Amino acid sequence: MTIYPSKTVVDARGNSIDIVDWDTPHTVRAAIIPQRSGKAELPGQLAINVVRLLCRADIPNVTLQSRVVWDGRHWDIAAPPALHTGTRATRHWSIDIRERPGGD
């Protein structure tokens, strides 16, 4: 699983915006916990898969604009990531991710 963090850039109008930083991927091991899913029953409907991943806490800049690539498919961050602090052994990110339509 690869997590692409976000970075802040200045657009043509001088606004600071957050975008995916494709240049600094972080390959991680993670625990995957299914959260919810919806099957597409008719043509034109979307299948929605949301899972929670638990991974190490030393990944910087994990925000809603970050992206996850898992199993060859692209996933968006579905909710603000939660950093759980504690001892070094128990510190981790809890991130809900939603599969992008079409997987890319």
C-alpha positions in Angstrom: 0.0 0.0 0.0 1.3 3.4 -0.9 0.2 6.7 0.7 0.9 9.9 -1.2 0.8 12.9 1.3 -0.3 16.4 0.4 1.7 19.5 -0.1 0.9 23.2 -0.3 1.5 25.1 -3.5 0.6 28.6 -4.7 -1.7 28.7 -7.8 -1.7 31.3 -10.6 -3.8 33.6 -8.5 -1.5 33.6 -5.5 -3.8 31.3 -3.4 -2.2 28.5 -1.2 -3.8 25.2 -2.1 -3.2 21.6 -1.0 -2.6 19.0 -3.7 -1.4 15.4 -3.8 2.4 15.2 -3.6 3.1 12.4 -6.2 6.9 12.9 -5.7 7.1 11.5 -2.1 5.3 8.2 -1.8 5.3 6.3 1.5 5.0 2.5 1.2 3.4 1.2 4.4 2.0 -2.0 5.9 -1.5 -1.4 7.2 -4.4 -3.2 8.9 -7.5 -3.0 6.8 -11.0 -2.9 8.5 -14.1 -2.8 6.2 -16.4 0.0 7.1 -19.3 0.1 4.6 -20.0 -0.7 1.0 -22.9 -0.2 -1.5 -23.3 -2.4 -4.5 -24.3 -1.0 -7.8 -27.5 -2.9 -8.8 -28.5 -1.0 -12.0 -26.4 0.3 -14.9 -25.1 3.8 -14.1 -25.0 3.3 -10.3 -21.7 3.4 -8.5 -20.3 0.8 -6.1 -19.1 2.5 -2.9 -16.4 0.8 -0.8 -15.1 2.4 2.3 -12.4 0.8 4.5 -10.3 2.0 7.5 -6.6 1.6 7.4 -4.4 1.7 10.5 -0.7 2.5 9.7 2.4 3.9 11.3 2.3 7.4 12.7 5.5 8.8 11.1 4.0 9.7 7.8 3.9 13.5 7.4 1.2 15.6 5.8 -1.7 13.1 5.7 -4.8 15.2 5.0 -8.0 15.0 3.0 -6.0 15.9 -0.1 -3.8 12.8 0.2 -4.2 9.7 -2.0 -3.8 6.0 -1.3 -2.9 3.4 -3.9 -3.8 -0.1 -2.8 -4.2 -3.3 -4.8 -3.7 -1.4 -8.0 -6.6 1.0 -7.4 -6.7 4.6 -6.3 -8.5 5.6 -3.1 -9.5 9.0 -1.7 -9.3 10.0 2.0 -13.0 9.9 3.0 -12.8 11.6 6.4 -10.1 13.7 8.2 -7.4 11.2 9.3 -7.0 10.7 13.0 -3.6 10.5 14.6 -3.8 8.3 17.7 -0.9 9.1 20.0 0.4 7.0 22.9 3.4 4.9 23.4 5.8 4.5 20.4 4.4 1.0 19.9 0.8 2.0 19.7 1.0 5.4 17.9 -0.8 5.2 14.5 -2.9 6.9 11.8 -6.6 5.8 11.5 -7.6 6.7 7.9 -11.0 6.1 6.2 -10.5 5.7 2.5 -13.1 5.4 -0.3 -12.4 3.8 -3.7 -12.4 6.2 -6.6 -15.0 5.5 -9.3 -13.2 3.6 -12.0 -10.3 2.9 -9.6 -8.0 5.6 -11.0 
